[in-house]
Amino acid sequence: MIVDCAVYEHGRRRRGELELADAFEAGRKPGSFVWIGLVEPSEEEFDEVRQEFDLHPLAVEDAIKAHQRPKIELYGESLFVVLKTARYVDATETVEFAELQLFVGDGFVVSVRHGEASALADVRRAVEGSPERLRCGPAAVLHAVVDKVVDDYEPVLVGLDNDVSEIEAQVFAGTRANAAERIYLLKREVLDFHRNAWPLAEGLSRLVAGQVPHSHPELAHYFRNVEDHLTRVVTQVEHLRDLLTDALNANQAQVSVRQNNDMRTISAWLAIGGVPTVVGAVYGMNFEHMPELGLRYGYPVVMALTAVLCLVLYRRFRRAGWL
């Protein structure tokens, strides 16, 4: 469905409603362009937009089906831009992704949203508050949207970084809890985040260099700022990925150490328990001629000797760190 259809003239939004049938002509006037916003359109709903702006069928198919990797591609005379928005969900320690597509051409911008995390109402209000930048045309909208998407990566990084810190504390806390599952699930979220963020860097480089149509030289330094921000995001995501790998290895080492300690403790107690077991086995063999059976103090002597041997073994194992 179409959620907004507006024409901008010399950096300001023209009052009144704009019919889709009049959008193409309105954007052809000097100093003007049209911005149409759609949310999860069907093929039938998007067909009118495609015909009005002569959009490439392959790009339209990608926009309808979504689930594309971030990219900036040229189809004919228009750009097709795919962006991945991200939102951190603290309750489940997951990253929720949504998708934005932009068609940028001569005198028009068509934005297509997929998912709850990709609303552009705030972006539209912000860009409408900057007439000087809007005079740069459709590229100003492209910059505003990309800048918003990259800025929204920061809260996701904060949430993931907090989780990684908690995992590190859990791994080295000395408890017997195994954090392997939590580490694995969080690492999967970090890898998904990296996969949905880093491909945008190549497209931003082209925008900074002005290697794509409909770019504006005055916006080059704005796109460079977004590129720098994205580079910091990707670098930090890679750092979190490495930390989780180290945490997983450390957790595995901790588990191995605990298992070894358990086996040593069990072995030590088995050795101590073996002394009375052997003594009991000897006296339980029912021999008739055992000299010790006739001794008056035989029983207390054997019990005392058994206790002394057990105590000696206990102290030796204790000193060796097995108990």
N, C-alpha and C positions, 0 to 999 in steps of 0.2 A: 504494500500500500504506500501511497505518496503521503508523507507527513509534512512536507513543506516544499513550496515552489516559489522562489523569489527572484527578482531581477535587481541587480546592483548597478547603479549609474554613478560614475565618478566617485566611487568609494562609499556610497550610501545606498541603503535599501530603499527601493521605491515603494511608496505606500500602495495599499490595495492588493487584491489577490491576482495572481497570474495563472491563466489557464494553460494547461500543458500544450495545447495546440498552438498557442502564441509564444511559447518559450523560445523556440529556435530563432524567430525573427527578432524577439526582444534582445537576445544576446548578441545579435549581429551589429547592433548600433555601436558607433565609436564610444569607447570608454565604458561599455556595459558588458555584463555577463550574467548568466543565469545559474542559480544553484538549486538543484532538485534533490530532495532527500527521500529515500525509500527504505522501508523496513521489510526484510524477508519477502520480496515480491515473488509472485508466481510467474510462470512463463507468459501467461496471458496479460498480467498486469505490467510486465516489463516490456511487452511487445510495442506498446505505444511509445514508450521512451526510446526504444531502439530505433523505431522508424523516424521519430522526430529528429534525432541527432545522428542518424546513420551510423550506429555503433556496430563494431565488428561482431559477427555471430559467435566466434570462439570466445571472445571476451565476455559476451553476454551469457553464454553457457556457464563459464566459470563463476560469474557473479551470481547466478541463480542457484547453482549447486553448492557453492562455497567450498570449504575444506581445501583451500589452496595455500601454498607456502608464500611468505612475504616476498613480493617482487614488484618491479616496475618494468612494464613492457610497452612497446610501441605497436599499436595496431592502426595502420593507415596514418591518419593525421591526429589521432588522439592517444593519450596515455591511459594505460590500465594499471592501477596501483592496488596492490593487496597488502593490507596491514593486519596484524594480530594484536588485539587488545588483551590485557591481562588484569586479573583481579585476584588478590590473595584471600583465601577463606581460612581464617584462623581456627575455626572449630574442627575442621577436617584436615588441616595442614596441607591443603591442595591449592593449585593455581587454576582458576577458571578462565578459559580463553574464549574470545569471541572474534568475529571477523568483520573487517571493513573493506569495501572495495570503492575505488574512486575512478570515474571516467573524467579525464581532464582534456578538454579540447578548446578550439578557438571560440571563446565566448560562452562556454558552459562548463559546469561541474555537476556530475551526477554521483551522489554518494549512496551506497547500498550497505545496510546494516544487517548483521546476522548475530543474534545473541543479545542477552541483557546487558552485557558489559561493554557495549559499544555505542551508547547514546551520544549524540552530537549536539544536543540542545545547548549545552554550556559552551561548546566550541563556536557555535554560530553566534551566540550572544557576545562572546569575547572578540571575535573577528569583526563583528559589526561595530564594536566600540573602537576600532582602529581604522578610520577612513583612509589615512595615508597609506597603510599597507594594502587595503582593499583596492586602491587604485592600481596596484600591480596586476590585477586581474585574477584569473582562476588559480594561478600559482600561489597567491596569498592564502586561498582556502586550503590548498594542498599542504602548505607549510603549517598552517594552524592545526590541521588534523593530525599530521605526522608528529608535530611537537607535543600535542596532547597525548597521543598514544605512547610516546617515549617517556614523557613525564609520569604517566601512570605506572610505568615499570618500577619506579622508585619505591612505592609502598610494598610492592611484591618482594623486592630485594630485602627490605627491612624485616618483613615477616619470615622469609626464608632464613635470613641471617640469625634471627632469634631462635628459630628451631635448631639450626646447626649448633649454636652455643649451648642449648639445652642438651643436645645429644652428646656433645663433648663432655659436659659435666656428668651426664649419666654414665658414659663409658668409663670415666676415671673416678667414679664415686666410690668404688670398692664394693658395691652391692653385687648380688648374684643375678640381677636382672639382665636379660639379653636384649640389647638394643638393635640387633641385626635387622629385624623386620621394619622398624621405624626408619632406620638409616636407608634401607633399600627403597622404601616408598618415597621418602623425601628426595632421594637422589633421582628417582624417576621424574618427580616434579621439576627438579632443577634442570634435568636434561631436556624435558619438554619445553621449559622456558627458554633455554638456550637455542633450541631448534626453531622456535617461533620468533626469536629476536634477531639473531645474527645475520640472516639473509638480507635484512633491510639495509645493512651497512653498504652493500654494493650499489644499491639504488640511490642512496643518499650521496654517495661519492659522485655519481653521475649528475645529480641535481646541483651539487656544489660547483662542479666543473661546467655547468651549463650545457651538458651534452644531450639533453632531451628537449623536445619541442615544448613550447608554451612556458618555459622557465623565464624568469625575469632577473636581470643582472643585479637589481637592488636587493633581491632576496637571497643572493648567494651566501652572504655572511650569516643570515638567519638559518639557512640549511646547514651551514658549517657548524653552528652552535648545536643544532640537533644531532649532527653526526658525532661531535665530541661527546655529547651526553650518552648517545647509544654505545659508543666505544667504551665508556666507563661502565655502563651497565653490563655489556658482554664480558668485559674483563672481570668484573665482580662475580658474575655468574660462574665463570670458569674457575675462579678462586673457590667459590662455594662447592663446586663439583669436586675439586681436588681435596678440600677439607673433608668432604663426606667419604671419599675414597680412603683417606688416611684414617678416618674414624672407624670405617668398616674393618680395615686391617687391624687397627688397635683393639677393636672389640673382639675380633677373632682370636687375637693373641691373648687377650684377657680370659676368654673362654678356655683356651688351651691351658693356660697357667692354672686356672681353677680346677680343671679336670686332672692335671698332673698332681696338684696339691691333694685333691680328694683321693686319688689312687695311692699316694704315699701315706696318707693318714690311714686308709683302709689296710694297707699292707703292714703298717706299724702295729695296729691293733690285732691283726691276724697273727703277727709274730709273737706278741705278748700273750695272746690267748692260746698259742701253741704250747707254751710251757705246761700249764695245768692239764691241757689235753693229753700231752705225752705221758705225764705222771699218772693221770687217771687211767690211761690205756694200759700202762705197765701193771698197775695194781688190779686191773680188771681181767687179767689173763687166766685166773683160777689155777695157778701153779700150786702144788702142795708144798714144795720145798723152796720157800722164799725166806731167807734169814731175817729180813726186815720185819716179817710178820710177827716174830716172836719178841721183838724189842718192846720194852715197856713204853718208851717215849718215841717210838718210831713214827707214829702218826703226827704228833706236833712238830717233830723235826722235819718231816717231809713237807708239811704245810708251810712251815717257816721258810724252808729252803725255796719252795715254789714261789712264795711271796717275794722273797729277796730277789730271785731271778727276774720276776715280772717287774719289780721296781727298778732293777738295773737296766733292763731293756727300755722301760719307759723313759728313764732319765737320758739314755743314749739317744733315743729317737727325738726326745724333746730338744736336746742340745743340737741335733742335726737339722732341726726345723721341720721334722715330719709330723709333729704333733703340736 
